[in-house]
Amino acid sequence: MILDLTVHLHYRMAQAADLLLQVEAAHLPDQPVLDSGLSLAGALPHTRIAAEDGIGERIWLHVEQELVCDYTASIAIARPTHDICVLCATPPHQLPGDVVKYLMPSRYCPTDEFQNFVTAEFGSLQGGARIAAIRDWIESKFLYAPGCSNSQTTAKDTFVQRQGICRDFAHVLITLARASGIPARFASVYAPGVVPQDFHAVAEVWLDGAWHLVDPTGMACAGNIARIGVGQDAADVAFITSYGPIEMIAQWVTVGSRLA
């Protein structure tokens, strides 16, 4: 499958500000970028830096008044899909060093507060079977409701309210996976069929010695997702972070798909 992306961002600054931008799909073996273009009007010369875990890049920008960002890309998704139910968990003492941090609580994922819940609700299941049950439980119990959460909403808030958007659903799955002793991280992605179409968020879990994409909203599957970046939670992979006041003028994302 090939994904065709178009992204338009238009932001205005009340005063000169530094911005950290992460909108480009990562160049990875399972999602080669066939072609791409990035235009940054209003930004002074920029600097590229590595993103979390070396997946994707961030761009430092200095903007005086307005930023207009246009990004296009075509990406071939060449990722095998697995039945997550049959994948095995790795005992914590056998985890690679760079994976261990994804067992820990983070800003939006208070893992330590959910250990009793996952034991009571999913205690009879292990590994990928538990992840699949958590995914299905979130999709069936939570309402997808744009506008009901904000940048301060944690997995605990969403768990209580039983509603949120893709970011919130991903945070809950990550939290419950980590509480189960399964490493999980946040992935900012592009995917077709997302309603409303926008930047999308899913989880990745470490099973059978590799990372596997899981979407608790049920809107995307691993075979049609292009990663932008990953991190402990949404704070690590915001598409734009401003170190100064910022106002959105316009923003839209389109993701089309076609056969390779």
N, C-alpha and C positions, 0 to 999 in steps of 0.2 A: 504494500500500500504506500502511496505517496500523499503526504499532506502538503497543501499549499496555504501558506500563512500570509495574512496582511494585518499589520498593527499600526494604528495611528494614535499618537498621544500629543496633546497640546496643553501645556501648563504655563501659568503666569506666576511670577515671583513678585512679592511686594518690595523686595530688595535683593541684591545679588546673593546667590546661595550656591553651595556645593551640593550636587546630587550624585547618588549612586544608582546606576541604572543596570537592570538585568532583565532583558527581554529577548535576547537571541537564543534560539534553540542550541543546545550543546552539541558539539561535534563528538559523536560516540560511535563505536563499532556497530551497535544495534540500531542507530538512527543517523546514517550518513547524510550530511547536508549537501544537496546537489547544487544548489545555487542560493545566493542570498544578497540582500542589499540593505544598507542602513544609512539613513539620512538624519543628521542632527542639526537642525537650524536653530540658531540662537545660542549655541554652546561654544565656548572657547575650546582650543585644542584639548583633546581628552586623553586619558590614560587608561589602558586596560590592565586589569589585575585578575588573578585566578580566583574562582569562586570556591565554595565549600567542597571539600573532597576532590578538588580538581575537576569538577563537573561544571562546564560552562565558564563564562567570564562575566565579571562586572566591569562597568565603565564609570570612571570618575569624570564628572562634568562640572564646569563652573558656568553658571548662567546668570546674566545680568538682569534680564527682564522676562523673556519668554523662551520656552523650549518647545519646538515642534519636532517630534520624532516619528519617522516613518520606517517601518521594517517589513521586508518581504522575504520569504524563503520557501524553498521546496525541499522536503525531507523524505527520504525513503525509510520506512519503518521495516526493519529486518530483524525482528525480535521473536524468538520462539515463544509460544504460549504454553503454560503448564497448568495442570489441574492442581490448584494450590492445596486442595484437601489431602493430597498424598505426600506432600513435602514434609520433611522432618525438621524439627527444631535442633539447633546446635546447643549442647550444654554450655552454660555461661563460661565455664573454665576453659573451653576450647575456642572461644571467640577470638578472631584476629584483633590486634590492638586498636586498629582504626574503626572497628565496629562497636567496641565497648561503650563509647560515649552515647550510643543510641539506645542504651538501656536506662540511662539516667533521666531524672525529672528535668524539665526545661521550662522556660517562661510560660508557655501556653499549655504545657502537658504535665500536670502534677501527679505523676505516676504513683507515688507512694500512697496517695489517698484512695487508690482503687484496687489494691491487692485483695482485700476481702471480697469485693464485688466480683472480680473475675473468677475467684475460687468458687464462690457460691453459684454464679451463673453459668460458667463454662468449665468448671473443674473436671468434668468427665472427659474433656477433649484435650488433645495435645497437638503441638506443632501447627502445620497448615490447616488441619481440621478445626482447630480453635480459631485461627485467623478467619477462616471462611465463615464460621458461626458468628464471630464478632461483626464481620462485614455485613452479613445478612440481617443481624439484629439491628444494627444502626440504620440500614436502608429501610427496614420495616417499621421501626419505632419512632424515627425522627422525621419531622416535616422540613422539606427544603423551602426556606422562606427568606428570600432576599430582603435585606433591610432590617432584619431582626437582631443582627449582631454588629459589632464594630471592632476596631483594632485592639480593643482591650479585652475582648471576650476570650475566655479560656475554655479548655475542654470541660472543666468542672461546671462552668456556666451553661455550656451547651447541653451537658448531660442532664442538668436540672430542668432546663427549659424544653428539652426534646425538640429543638428546632435550630436551624442555622443554614449556612451556605457550605459550599464545598470545602472551604478552609476549615470550618468548624467540624464538619464530619471527619475530615482527615485528622484533626487534632484528637478527636475522641478515639478513633481507631488506633492511632499511635500510642495514646496513653494506655489503653487497655492491652495492647500488645506488649508494651514495656512492662506493665504490671504483671504480665504472664511470663516474663523472662525471655521475651522474643524481641530482639532489637528492631526498632522501627524509626523511620525518618520521614520528613515532610518533603514532597516533591512538587515544585511548581512546573506546570506542563501546559502544552497545547493539545486539544483533542477535539475532533469533530463531534457533532451531535449534542454538545453541551448547551443547555437552555437555562438562562440566557447565555448566548455565546460570549465568552470573555476569557481572561486568563483562568486556568483551572488548577485545582489542587487535589492531589491524591496522596496516598501513603506508599512507602516501600518497606517491606519487611524482609529480614534476613532469615532465610530458610534453605536447608540443603547447601550451605556454603555460598549463597549468592543472594543478591537483592531481587525482589519480585514486586512489581507494581500492583496495587490494590486500590480500587475506587469504591468507597462505601456509599457514594451517591447512586451507583449503578448506571451512570451515564456513559462511562468509557471503559474499555477493556485494554489490557496490556498491549495488544497487537495494533492499537491505533493511537498511541500516546507518544508525544515527543517531549522529552524532558528539557526544561530550561535550566533548572538547578535544584539542589537538595540542601537540607539542613536539619537541625534539631526540631525546628518548628517554623512557622511563617516569618518570624523575625529574621531568619537567616536568608530568606529568598524573596523578599519584597521586590516587585518589579521596579519600583522607584522609591528611594529613600531620600528625603530632603533635609538638609541641615539649615533650615530657615523656613519662613512661611511660604506656602505654596497653594495655588488655586487651580483646580482642574477646569479647563475650558471645554475640552472635548476628548473623548477616548472611545475607541472601538477596536474590536478584534474579530477577524473572520478566519475560520479554519475549514478549508474544503478538503475532500479526499477523492482519490482516484486510484485505479489499479495501476501497478507498475508496468 
